[in-house]
């Protein structure tokens, strides 16, 4: 019936074709399927988020600010930062290693 303002039809929206990290334009992309539509979509989205988190953290954003911005826990942000510096995650308390 009526579209909401949050989800208008594509033909009612000005679209700026900015492409992705692989190609500068979606409309001229040679891939048979968008990299964001494949089965690895969630993993790629997390990787892109993690890169952005690391960049912002390096620029001085706090753990709390990043957690709020990306709607994740502070623990998730700590893990992203810790993994980037090569520090292994601690073993769970109930594992034979921990």
Phi and psi restraints in degrees (range 20) as a CNS / XPLOR table:
assign (resid 1 and name C) (resid 2 and name N)
       (resid 2 and name CA) (resid 2 and name C) 1.0 -114.5 20.0 2
assign (resid 2 and name N) (resid 2 and name CA)
       (resid 2 and name C) (resid 3 and name N) 1.0 140.0 20.0 2
assign (resid 2 and name C) (resid 3 and name N)
       (resid 3 and name CA) (resid 3 and name C) 1.0 -82.9 20.0 2
assign (resid 3 and name N) (resid 3 and name CA)
       (resid 3 and name C) (resid 4 and name N) 1.0 149.1 20.0 2
assign (resid 3 and name C) (resid 4 and name N)
       (resid 4 and name CA) (resid 4 and name C) 1.0 -82.2 20.0 2
assign (resid 4 and name N) (resid 4 and name CA)
       (resid 4 and name C) (resid 5 and name N) 1.0 161.1 20.0 2
assign (resid 4 and name C) (resid 5 and name N)
       (resid 5 and name CA) (resid 5 and name C) 1.0 -65.7 20.0 2
assign (resid 5 and name N) (resid 5 and name CA)
       (resid 5 and name C) (resid 6 and name N) 1.0 -26.1 20.0 2
assign (resid 5 and name C) (resid 6 and name N)
       (resid 6 and name CA) (resid 6 and name C) 1.0 -76.0 20.0 2
assign (resid 6 and name N) (resid 6 and name CA)
       (resid 6 and name C) (resid 7 and name N) 1.0 -22.9 20.0 2
assign (resid 6 and name C) (resid 7 and name N)
       (resid 7 and name CA) (resid 7 and name C) 1.0 -138.1 20.0 2
assign (resid 7 and name N) (resid 7 and name CA)
       (resid 7 and name C) (resid 8 and name N) 1.0 67.3 20.0 2
assign (resid 7 and name C) (resid 8 and name N)
       (resid 8 and name CA) (resid 8 and name C) 1.0 -75.5 20.0 2
assign (resid 8 and name N) (resid 8 and name CA)
       (resid 8 and name C) (resid 9 and name N) 1.0 161.7 20.0 2
assign (resid 8 and name C) (resid 9 and name N)
       (resid 9 and name CA) (resid 9 and name C) 1.0 -65.6 20.0 2
assign (resid 9 and name N) (resid 9 and name CA)
       (resid 9 and name C) (resid 10 and name N) 1.0 148.0 20.0 2
assign (resid 9 and name C) (resid 10 and name N)
       (resid 10 and name CA) (resid 10 and name C) 1.0 -56.7 20.0 2
assign (resid 10 and name N) (resid 10 and name CA)
       (resid 10 and name C) (resid 11 and name N) 1.0 -35.2 20.0 2
assign (resid 10 and name C) (resid 11 and name N)
       (resid 11 and name CA) (resid 11 and name C) 1.0 -72.1 20.0 2
assign (resid 11 and name N) (resid 11 and name CA)
       (resid 11 and name C) (resid 12 and name N) 1.0 -8.4 20.0 2
assign (resid 11 and name C) (resid 12 and name N)
       (resid 12 and name CA) (resid 12 and name C) 1.0 -103.2 20.0 2
assign (resid 12 and name N) (resid 12 and name CA)
       (resid 12 and name C) (resid 13 and name N) 1.0 11.2 20.0 2
assign (resid 12 and name C) (resid 13 and name N)
       (resid 13 and name CA) (resid 13 and name C) 1.0 -125.4 20.0 2
assign (resid 13 and name N) (resid 13 and name CA)
       (resid 13 and name C) (resid 14 and name N) 1.0 137.9 20.0 2
assign (resid 13 and name C) (resid 14 and name N)
       (resid 14 and name CA) (resid 14 and name C) 1.0 -76.6 20.0 2
assign (resid 14 and name N) (resid 14 and name CA)
       (resid 14 and name C) (resid 15 and name N) 1.0 122.7 20.0 2
assign (resid 14 and name C) (resid 15 and name N)
       (resid 15 and name CA) (resid 15 and name C) 1.0 -110.9 20.0 2
assign (resid 15 and name N) (resid 15 and name CA)
       (resid 15 and name C) (resid 16 and name N) 1.0 125.5 20.0 2
assign (resid 15 and name C) (resid 16 and name N)
       (resid 16 and name CA) (resid 16 and name C) 1.0 -101.2 20.0 2
assign (resid 16 and name N) (resid 16 and name CA)
       (resid 16 and name C) (resid 17 and name N) 1.0 111.8 20.0 2
assign (resid 16 and name C) (resid 17 and name N)
       (resid 17 and name CA) (resid 17 and name C) 1.0 -77.3 20.0 2
assign (resid 17 and name N) (resid 17 and name CA)
       (resid 17 and name C) (resid 18 and name N) 1.0 95.5 20.0 2
assign (resid 17 and name C) (resid 18 and name N)
       (resid 18 and name CA) (resid 18 and name C) 1.0 -101.1 20.0 2
assign (resid 18 and name N) (resid 18 and name CA)
       (resid 18 and name C) (resid 19 and name N) 1.0 -0.1 20.0 2
assign (resid 18 and name C) (resid 19 and name N)
       (resid 19 and name CA) (resid 19 and name C) 1.0 67.0 20.0 2
assign (resid 19 and name N) (resid 19 and name CA)
       (resid 19 and name C) (resid 20 and name N) 1.0 -148.5 20.0 2
assign (resid 19 and name C) (resid 20 and name N)
       (resid 20 and name CA) (resid 20 and name C) 1.0 -144.2 20.0 2
assign (resid 20 and name N) (resid 20 and name CA)
       (resid 20 and name C) (resid 21 and name N) 1.0 -165.5 20.0 2
assign (resid 20 and name C) (resid 21 and name N)
       (resid 21 and name CA) (resid 21 and name C) 1.0 -70.7 20.0 2
assign (resid 21 and name N) (resid 21 and name CA)
       (resid 21 and name C) (resid 22 and name N) 1.0 -14.6 20.0 2
assign (resid 21 and name C) (resid 22 and name N)
       (resid 22 and name CA) (resid 22 and name C) 1.0 -94.7 20.0 2
assign (resid 22 and name N) (resid 22 and name CA)
       (resid 22 and name C) (resid 23 and name N) 1.0 -41.0 20.0 2
assign (resid 22 and name C) (resid 23 and name N)
       (resid 23 and name CA) (resid 23 and name C) 1.0 -137.4 20.0 2
assign (resid 23 and name N) (resid 23 and name CA)
       (resid 23 and name C) (resid 24 and name N) 1.0 144.8 20.0 2
assign (resid 23 and name C) (resid 24 and name N)
       (resid 24 and name CA) (resid 24 and name C) 1.0 -73.9 20.0 2
assign (resid 24 and name N) (resid 24 and name CA)
       (resid 24 and name C) (resid 25 and name N) 1.0 -13.8 20.0 2
assign (resid 24 and name C) (resid 25 and name N)
       (resid 25 and name CA) (resid 25 and name C) 1.0 -141.6 20.0 2
assign (resid 25 and name N) (resid 25 and name CA)
       (resid 25 and name C) (resid 26 and name N) 1.0 130.8 20.0 2
assign (resid 25 and name C) (resid 26 and name N)
       (resid 26 and name CA) (resid 26 and name C) 1.0 -66.8 20.0 2
assign (resid 26 and name N) (resid 26 and name CA)
       (resid 26 and name C) (resid 27 and name N) 1.0 -37.7 20.0 2
assign (resid 26 and name C) (resid 27 and name N)
       (resid 27 and name CA) (resid 27 and name C) 1.0 -69.8 20.0 2
assign (resid 27 and name N) (resid 27 and name CA)
       (resid 27 and name C) (resid 28 and name N) 1.0 -21.6 20.0 2
assign (resid 27 and name C) (resid 28 and name N)
       (resid 28 and name CA) (resid 28 and name C) 1.0 -113.6 20.0 2
assign (resid 28 and name N) (resid 28 and name CA)
       (resid 28 and name C) (resid 29 and name N) 1.0 16.2 20.0 2
assign (resid 28 and name C) (resid 29 and name N)
       (resid 29 and name CA) (resid 29 and name C) 1.0 -69.5 20.0 2
assign (resid 29 and name N) (resid 29 and name CA)
       (resid 29 and name C) (resid 30 and name N) 1.0 132.0 20.0 2
assign (resid 29 and name C) (resid 30 and name N)
       (resid 30 and name CA) (resid 30 and name C) 1.0 -84.0 20.0 2
assign (resid 30 and name N) (resid 30 and name CA)
       (resid 30 and name C) (resid 31 and name N) 1.0 -6.6 20.0 2
assign (resid 30 and name C) (resid 31 and name N)
       (resid 31 and name CA) (resid 31 and name C) 1.0 -68.2 20.0 2
assign (resid 31 and name N) (resid 31 and name CA)
       (resid 31 and name C) (resid 32 and name N) 1.0 141.7 20.0 2
assign (resid 31 and name C) (resid 32 and name N)
       (resid 32 and name CA) (resid 32 and name C) 1.0 -71.1 20.0 2
assign (resid 32 and name N) (resid 32 and name CA)
       (resid 32 and name C) (resid 33 and name N) 1.0 -21.6 20.0 2
assign (resid 32 and name C) (resid 33 and name N)
       (resid 33 and name CA) (resid 33 and name C) 1.0 -141.7 20.0 2
assign (resid 33 and name N) (resid 33 and name CA)
       (resid 33 and name C) (resid 34 and name N) 1.0 140.9 20.0 2
assign (resid 33 and name C) (resid 34 and name N)
       (resid 34 and name CA) (resid 34 and name C) 1.0 -61.6 20.0 2
assign (resid 34 and name N) (resid 34 and name CA)
       (resid 34 and name C) (resid 35 and name N) 1.0 139.5 20.0 2
assign (resid 34 and name C) (resid 35 and name N)
       (resid 35 and name CA) (resid 35 and name C) 1.0 -62.6 20.0 2
assign (resid 35 and name N) (resid 35 and name CA)
       (resid 35 and name C) (resid 36 and name N) 1.0 -21.6 20.0 2
assign (resid 35 and name C) (resid 36 and name N)
       (resid 36 and name CA) (resid 36 and name C) 1.0 -89.7 20.0 2
assign (resid 36 and name N) (resid 36 and name CA)
       (resid 36 and name C) (resid 37 and name N) 1.0 -6.7 20.0 2
assign (resid 36 and name C) (resid 37 and name N)
       (resid 37 and name CA) (resid 37 and name C) 1.0 -103.2 20.0 2
assign (resid 37 and name N) (resid 37 and name CA)
       (resid 37 and name C) (resid 38 and name N) 1.0 -6.2 20.0 2
assign (resid 37 and name C) (resid 38 and name N)
       (resid 38 and name CA) (resid 38 and name C) 1.0 -78.6 20.0 2
assign (resid 38 and name N) (resid 38 and name CA)
       (resid 38 and name C) (resid 39 and name N) 1.0 178.8 20.0 2
assign (resid 38 and name C) (resid 39 and name N)
       (resid 39 and name CA) (resid 39 and name C) 1.0 -65.5 20.0 2
assign (resid 39 and name N) (resid 39 and name CA)
       (resid 39 and name C) (resid 40 and name N) 1.0 -21.8 20.0 2
assign (resid 39 and name C) (resid 40 and name N)
       (resid 40 and name CA) (resid 40 and name C) 1.0 -91.2 20.0 2
assign (resid 40 and name N) (resid 40 and name CA)
       (resid 40 and name C) (resid 41 and name N) 1.0 12.9 20.0 2
assign (resid 40 and name C) (resid 41 and name N)
       (resid 41 and name CA) (resid 41 and name C) 1.0 -54.4 20.0 2
assign (resid 41 and name N) (resid 41 and name CA)
       (resid 41 and name C) (resid 42 and name N) 1.0 -46.9 20.0 2
assign (resid 41 and name C) (resid 42 and name N)
       (resid 42 and name CA) (resid 42 and name C) 1.0 -62.8 20.0 2
assign (resid 42 and name N) (resid 42 and name CA)
       (resid 42 and name C) (resid 43 and name N) 1.0 -42.4 20.0 2
assign (resid 42 and name C) (resid 43 and name N)
       (resid 43 and name CA) (resid 43 and name C) 1.0 -65.2 20.0 2
assign (resid 43 and name N) (resid 43 and name CA)
       (resid 43 and name C) (resid 44 and name N) 1.0 -43.4 20.0 2
assign (resid 43 and name C) (resid 44 and name N)
       (resid 44 and name CA) (resid 44 and name C) 1.0 -63.7 20.0 2
assign (resid 44 and name N) (resid 44 and name CA)
       (resid 44 and name C) (resid 45 and name N) 1.0 -40.0 20.0 2
assign (resid 44 and name C) (resid 45 and name N)
       (resid 45 and name CA) (resid 45 and name C) 1.0 -61.9 20.0 2
assign (resid 45 and name N) (resid 45 and name CA)
       (resid 45 and name C) (resid 46 and name N) 1.0 -40.9 20.0 2
assign (resid 45 and name C) (resid 46 and name N)
       (resid 46 and name CA) (resid 46 and name C) 1.0 -65.2 20.0 2
assign (resid 46 and name N) (resid 46 and name CA)
       (resid 46 and name C) (resid 47 and name N) 1.0 -40.9 20.0 2
assign (resid 46 and name C) (resid 47 and name N)
       (resid 47 and name CA) (resid 47 and name C) 1.0 -63.7 20.0 2
assign (resid 47 and name N) (resid 47 and name CA)
       (resid 47 and name C) (resid 48 and name N) 1.0 -42.4 20.0 2
assign (resid 47 and name C) (resid 48 and name N)
       (resid 48 and name CA) (resid 48 and name C) 1.0 -63.9 20.0 2
assign (resid 48 and name N) (resid 48 and name CA)
       (resid 48 and name C) (resid 49 and name N) 1.0 -42.2 20.0 2
assign (resid 48 and name C) (resid 49 and name N)
       (resid 49 and name CA) (resid 49 and name C) 1.0 -60.4 20.0 2
assign (resid 49 and name N) (resid 49 and name CA)
       (resid 49 and name C) (resid 50 and name N) 1.0 -45.4 20.0 2
assign (resid 49 and name C) (resid 50 and name N)
       (resid 50 and name CA) (resid 50 and name C) 1.0 -62.7 20.0 2
assign (resid 50 and name N) (resid 50 and name CA)
       (resid 50 and name C) (resid 51 and name N) 1.0 -39.9 20.0 2
assign (resid 50 and name C) (resid 51 and name N)
       (resid 51 and name CA) (resid 51 and name C) 1.0 -61.4 20.0 2
assign (resid 51 and name N) (resid 51 and name CA)
       (resid 51 and name C) (resid 52 and name N) 1.0 -42.9 20.0 2
assign (resid 51 and name C) (resid 52 and name N)
       (resid 52 and name CA) (resid 52 and name C) 1.0 -66.7 20.0 2
assign (resid 52 and name N) (resid 52 and name CA)
       (resid 52 and name C) (resid 53 and name N) 1.0 -40.6 20.0 2
assign (resid 52 and name C) (resid 53 and name N)
       (resid 53 and name CA) (resid 53 and name C) 1.0 -59.7 20.0 2
assign (resid 53 and name N) (resid 53 and name CA)
       (resid 53 and name C) (resid 54 and name N) 1.0 -46.3 20.0 2
assign (resid 53 and name C) (resid 54 and name N)
       (resid 54 and name CA) (resid 54 and name C) 1.0 -64.0 20.0 2
assign (resid 54 and name N) (resid 54 and name CA)
       (resid 54 and name C) (resid 55 and name N) 1.0 -40.3 20.0 2
assign (resid 54 and name C) (resid 55 and name N)
       (resid 55 and name CA) (resid 55 and name C) 1.0 -62.6 20.0 2
assign (resid 55 and name N) (resid 55 and name CA)
       (resid 55 and name C) (resid 56 and name N) 1.0 -48.2 20.0 2
assign (resid 55 and name C) (resid 56 and name N)
       (resid 56 and name CA) (resid 56 and name C) 1.0 -66.2 20.0 2
assign (resid 56 and name N) (resid 56 and name CA)
       (resid 56 and name C) (resid 57 and name N) 1.0 -37.9 20.0 2
assign (resid 56 and name C) (resid 57 and name N)
       (resid 57 and name CA) (resid 57 and name C) 1.0 -64.1 20.0 2
assign (resid 57 and name N) (resid 57 and name CA)
       (resid 57 and name C) (resid 58 and name N) 1.0 -40.6 20.0 2
assign (resid 57 and name C) (resid 58 and name N)
       (resid 58 and name CA) (resid 58 and name C) 1.0 -64.5 20.0 2
assign (resid 58 and name N) (resid 58 and name CA)
       (resid 58 and name C) (resid 59 and name N) 1.0 -26.5 20.0 2
assign (resid 58 and name C) (resid 59 and name N)
       (resid 59 and name CA) (resid 59 and name C) 1.0 -86.9 20.0 2
assign (resid 59 and name N) (resid 59 and name CA)
       (resid 59 and name C) (resid 60 and name N) 1.0 -1.0 20.0 2
assign (resid 59 and name C) (resid 60 and name N)
       (resid 60 and name CA) (resid 60 and name C) 1.0 111.3 20.0 2
assign (resid 60 and name N) (resid 60 and name CA)
       (resid 60 and name C) (resid 61 and name N) 1.0 1.3 20.0 2
assign (resid 60 and name C) (resid 61 and name N)
       (resid 61 and name CA) (resid 61 and name C) 1.0 -66.7 20.0 2
assign (resid 61 and name N) (resid 61 and name CA)
       (resid 61 and name C) (resid 62 and name N) 1.0 143.2 20.0 2
assign (resid 61 and name C) (resid 62 and name N)
       (resid 62 and name CA) (resid 62 and name C) 1.0 -82.8 20.0 2
assign (resid 62 and name N) (resid 62 and name CA)
       (resid 62 and name C) (resid 63 and name N) 1.0 162.2 20.0 2
assign (resid 62 and name C) (resid 63 and name N)
       (resid 63 and name CA) (resid 63 and name C) 1.0 -57.4 20.0 2
assign (resid 63 and name N) (resid 63 and name CA)
       (resid 63 and name C) (resid 64 and name N) 1.0 -45.7 20.0 2
assign (resid 63 and name C) (resid 64 and name N)
       (resid 64 and name CA) (resid 64 and name C) 1.0 -61.5 20.0 2
assign (resid 64 and name N) (resid 64 and name CA)
       (resid 64 and name C) (resid 65 and name N) 1.0 -44.9 20.0 2
assign (resid 64 and name C) (resid 65 and name N)
       (resid 65 and name CA) (resid 65 and name C) 1.0 -60.0 20.0 2
assign (resid 65 and name N) (resid 65 and name CA)
       (resid 65 and name C) (resid 66 and name N) 1.0 -43.3 20.0 2
assign (resid 65 and name C) (resid 66 and name N)
       (resid 66 and name CA) (resid 66 and name C) 1.0 -68.0 20.0 2
assign (resid 66 and name N) (resid 66 and name CA)
       (resid 66 and name C) (resid 67 and name N) 1.0 -40.0 20.0 2
assign (resid 66 and name C) (resid 67 and name N)
       (resid 67 and name CA) (resid 67 and name C) 1.0 -61.5 20.0 2
assign (resid 67 and name N) (resid 67 and name CA)
       (resid 67 and name C) (resid 68 and name N) 1.0 -42.7 20.0 2
assign (resid 67 and name C) (resid 68 and name N)
       (resid 68 and name CA) (resid 68 and name C) 1.0 -67.5 20.0 2
assign (resid 68 and name N) (resid 68 and name CA)
       (resid 68 and name C) (resid 69 and name N) 1.0 -43.1 20.0 2
assign (resid 68 and name C) (resid 69 and name N)
       (resid 69 and name CA) (resid 69 and name C) 1.0 -60.9 20.0 2
assign (resid 69 and name N) (resid 69 and name CA)
       (resid 69 and name C) (resid 70 and name N) 1.0 -41.2 20.0 2
assign (resid 69 and name C) (resid 70 and name N)
       (resid 70 and name CA) (resid 70 and name C) 1.0 -100.1 20.0 2
assign (resid 70 and name N) (resid 70 and name CA)
       (resid 70 and name C) (resid 71 and name N) 1.0 6.8 20.0 2
assign (resid 70 and name C) (resid 71 and name N)
       (resid 71 and name CA) (resid 71 and name C) 1.0 53.9 20.0 2
assign (resid 71 and name N) (resid 71 and name CA)
       (resid 71 and name C) (resid 72 and name N) 1.0 46.9 20.0 2
assign (resid 71 and name C) (resid 72 and name N)
       (resid 72 and name CA) (resid 72 and name C) 1.0 -129.6 20.0 2
assign (resid 72 and name N) (resid 72 and name CA)
       (resid 72 and name C) (resid 73 and name N) 1.0 171.9 20.0 2
assign (resid 72 and name C) (resid 73 and name N)
       (resid 73 and name CA) (resid 73 and name C) 1.0 -77.6 20.0 2
assign (resid 73 and name N) (resid 73 and name CA)
       (resid 73 and name C) (resid 74 and name N) 1.0 159.2 20.0 2
assign (resid 73 and name C) (resid 74 and name N)
       (resid 74 and name CA) (resid 74 and name C) 1.0 -61.1 20.0 2
assign (resid 74 and name N) (resid 74 and name CA)
       (resid 74 and name C) (resid 75 and name N) 1.0 -33.1 20.0 2
assign (resid 74 and name C) (resid 75 and name N)
       (resid 75 and name CA) (resid 75 and name C) 1.0 -60.8 20.0 2
assign (resid 75 and name N) (resid 75 and name CA)
       (resid 75 and name C) (resid 76 and name N) 1.0 -39.9 20.0 2
assign (resid 75 and name C) (resid 76 and name N)
       (resid 76 and name CA) (resid 76 and name C) 1.0 -62.2 20.0 2
assign (resid 76 and name N) (resid 76 and name CA)
       (resid 76 and name C) (resid 77 and name N) 1.0 -42.7 20.0 2
assign (resid 76 and name C) (resid 77 and name N)
       (resid 77 and name CA) (resid 77 and name C) 1.0 -64.9 20.0 2
assign (resid 77 and name N) (resid 77 and name CA)
       (resid 77 and name C) (resid 78 and name N) 1.0 -42.8 20.0 2
assign (resid 77 and name C) (resid 78 and name N)
       (resid 78 and name CA) (resid 78 and name C) 1.0 -57.8 20.0 2
assign (resid 78 and name N) (resid 78 and name CA)
       (resid 78 and name C) (resid 79 and name N) 1.0 -42.9 20.0 2
assign (resid 78 and name C) (resid 79 and name N)
       (resid 79 and name CA) (resid 79 and name C) 1.0 -61.6 20.0 2
assign (resid 79 and name N) (resid 79 and name CA)
       (resid 79 and name C) (resid 80 and name N) 1.0 -44.7 20.0 2
assign (resid 79 and name C) (resid 80 and name N)
       (resid 80 and name CA) (resid 80 and name C) 1.0 -59.3 20.0 2
assign (resid 80 and name N) (resid 80 and name CA)
       (resid 80 and name C) (resid 81 and name N) 1.0 -46.8 20.0 2
assign (resid 80 and name C) (resid 81 and name N)
       (resid 81 and name CA) (resid 81 and name C) 1.0 -66.8 20.0 2
assign (resid 81 and name N) (resid 81 and name CA)
       (resid 81 and name C) (resid 82 and name N) 1.0 -43.6 20.0 2
assign (resid 81 and name C) (resid 82 and name N)
       (resid 82 and name CA) (resid 82 and name C) 1.0 -63.7 20.0 2
assign (resid 82 and name N) (resid 82 and name CA)
       (resid 82 and name C) (resid 83 and name N) 1.0 -43.2 20.0 2
assign (resid 82 and name C) (resid 83 and name N)
       (resid 83 and name CA) (resid 83 and name C) 1.0 -64.6 20.0 2
assign (resid 83 and name N) (resid 83 and name CA)
       (resid 83 and name C) (resid 84 and name N) 1.0 -31.3 20.0 2
assign (resid 83 and name C) (resid 84 and name N)
       (resid 84 and name CA) (resid 84 and name C) 1.0 -70.0 20.0 2
assign (resid 84 and name N) (resid 84 and name CA)
       (resid 84 and name C) (resid 85 and name N) 1.0 -25.2 20.0 2
assign (resid 84 and name C) (resid 85 and name N)
       (resid 85 and name CA) (resid 85 and name C) 1.0 -96.4 20.0 2
assign (resid 85 and name N) (resid 85 and name CA)
       (resid 85 and name C) (resid 86 and name N) 1.0 8.1 20.0 2
assign (resid 85 and name C) (resid 86 and name N)
       (resid 86 and name CA) (resid 86 and name C) 1.0 86.4 20.0 2
assign (resid 86 and name N) (resid 86 and name CA)
       (resid 86 and name C) (resid 87 and name N) 1.0 0.5 20.0 2
assign (resid 86 and name C) (resid 87 and name N)
       (resid 87 and name CA) (resid 87 and name C) 1.0 -75.2 20.0 2
assign (resid 87 and name N) (resid 87 and name CA)
       (resid 87 and name C) (resid 88 and name N) 1.0 124.0 20.0 2
assign (resid 87 and name C) (resid 88 and name N)
       (resid 88 and name CA) (resid 88 and name C) 1.0 -70.7 20.0 2
assign (resid 88 and name N) (resid 88 and name CA)
       (resid 88 and name C) (resid 89 and name N) 1.0 152.2 20.0 2
assign (resid 88 and name C) (resid 89 and name N)
       (resid 89 and name CA) (resid 89 and name C) 1.0 -68.8 20.0 2
assign (resid 89 and name N) (resid 89 and name CA)
       (resid 89 and name C) (resid 90 and name N) 1.0 142.1 20.0 2
assign (resid 89 and name C) (resid 90 and name N)
       (resid 90 and name CA) (resid 90 and name C) 1.0 -66.5 20.0 2
assign (resid 90 and name N) (resid 90 and name CA)
       (resid 90 and name C) (resid 91 and name N) 1.0 148.0 20.0 2
assign (resid 90 and name C) (resid 91 and name N)
       (resid 91 and name CA) (resid 91 and name C) 1.0 -69.8 20.0 2
assign (resid 91 and name N) (resid 91 and name CA)
       (resid 91 and name C) (resid 92 and name N) 1.0 145.2 20.0 2
assign (resid 91 and name C) (resid 92 and name N)
       (resid 92 and name CA) (resid 92 and name C) 1.0 -59.9 20.0 2
assign (resid 92 and name N) (resid 92 and name CA)
       (resid 92 and name C) (resid 93 and name N) 1.0 151.7 20.0 2
assign (resid 92 and name C) (resid 93 and name N)
       (resid 93 and name CA) (resid 93 and name C) 1.0 -60.0 20.0 2
assign (resid 93 and name N) (resid 93 and name CA)
       (resid 93 and name C) (resid 94 and name N) 1.0 -30.5 20.0 2
assign (resid 93 and name C) (resid 94 and name N)
       (resid 94 and name CA) (resid 94 and name C) 1.0 -92.4 20.0 2
assign (resid 94 and name N) (resid 94 and name CA)
       (resid 94 and name C) (resid 95 and name N) 1.0 6.4 20.0 2
assign (resid 94 and name C) (resid 95 and name N)
       (resid 95 and name CA) (resid 95 and name C) 1.0 -87.0 20.0 2
assign (resid 95 and name N) (resid 95 and name CA)
       (resid 95 and name C) (resid 96 and name N) 1.0 158.3 20.0 2
assign (resid 95 and name C) (resid 96 and name N)
       (resid 96 and name CA) (resid 96 and name C) 1.0 -65.0 20.0 2
assign (resid 96 and name N) (resid 96 and name CA)
       (resid 96 and name C) (resid 97 and name N) 1.0 -24.0 20.0 2
assign (resid 96 and name C) (resid 97 and name N)
       (resid 97 and name CA) (resid 97 and name C) 1.0 -82.1 20.0 2
assign (resid 97 and name N) (resid 97 and name CA)
       (resid 97 and name C) (resid 98 and name N) 1.0 -19.2 20.0 2
